């Protein structure tokens, strides 16, 4: 007699597909959000690509490296000059350059230019394929770098919030508001070094804290050291951050008994980019310890720390924190983030001390800087590297708010946070509006507001980069899609937790 067996459940395949979708959907939504954020940043970039002698100096070094294979910018020095109304710049117009051995060099740290070189090459390739000689596509593709770094900073802020113990929803809310309501919005549209510093410092801290979830896995700590070291290649003031981060890792090795692999792995990652910086300075300025400011052409006070850090700290701190465009004035949600930092201190004093140590290592010297007010920008751009670090504890505040409590109290707290976020978005956008498209011009928030009132229907003012957005799309969408595909493939190879 032949036995009949029950057929296999017909729901097995759909159930497997549903499980796969649940695993991949959150990361896919995140990738789409990052792509949209990058495109938004690019749409807000300046119509000319370069708005000042600062980003002009970065681009001059980028072009010298990519086109000529040299660190000398003699052929491109006019990018770093004040543009006269008539004629070409003269040496009296040169600003953000150094002069050594009869040659001109960028006075900017080289990290941003190093990152921009592949974008320059890609722009040249697209220009040849598209036949658009009328557009400076190498320059326009270089200006895609800051939006990508802005999106990377937002992702790193999410990971940092998770690293200090916040839930996924709170971390997402923190990353989204941080990207749009702080000066990340402004400097993700400009080829300045500050957005690179913010992205690399935040990613380094996130990698180091997330490594604590897998104590035996040192690659994340090595990555944290590598990222923090490159943050110093992008911005010299980030080099001293090795002190608070190194002390944190040594403290964990000593007091918590986690072993010395962490500090050693961090040092192994931090040293290579710092040695790269030393080699660049040796090639350009004859000695590895000579920075690009040592031979500054125009601002002679910047050649030595003794003439650079001369402001009374109290004066700088008042302006940077509570001045007309201070951190807490432009982004008042940072006050809630300080509340979150206090919550973190109760839960994990060591992590709170790490974030506070990183913030103070940048804040205190900046307050003593001769141009603590950001020079011609008149903002707190020198602090941008630590803005995500200060902002990350806001996620813990969000978690604290949504804990079981009376609905009225929850609504009032979240409504207050929403008001602060809208204020931060408006102030950050006005600060951006005062910069783009206006070469070497300074605007107050009131002047920027009047400019917006006169041109609120003009997309050329509101979003100057919009006409060239398709050039950004053809790079950003495949790039983020490729990164997500690699992450998804790795996630599928890992066994499911449930």
Secondary structure, 3 states (H helix, E strand, C coil): CCCCCCCCCCHHHHHHHHHHHHHHHHHHHHHHHHHHHHHHHHHCCCCCCCCCHHHHHHHHHHHHHHHHCCCCCHHHHHHHECCCCCCCCCHHHECCEEEECCEEEECCCCHHHHHHHHHHHHHHHHHHHHCCCCCCHHHHHHCHHHHHHHHHHHHHHHHHHHHCCCCHHHHHHHHHHHHHHCCHHHHCCCCCCHHHHHHHHHHHHHHHHHHHHCCCCCHHHHHHHHHHHHHHHHCHHHCCHHHHHHHHHHHHHHHCCCCCHHHHHHHHHHHHHHHHHHHHHHHHHCCCCCCCCCCECCCHHHHCHHHHECCCHHHHHHHHHHCCCCHHHHCCHHHHHHHHHHHHHHHCHHHHHHHHHHHHHHHHHHHCECCCCCHHHCCCHHHHHHHHHHHHCHHHHHHHHCCCCCHHHHHHHHHHHHHHHHHHHHHHHHHHHCCCCCCCCCCCHHHHHHHHHHCCCCHHHHCHHHHHHHHHHHHHHHHHHHHHHHHHHHHHHCCCCC
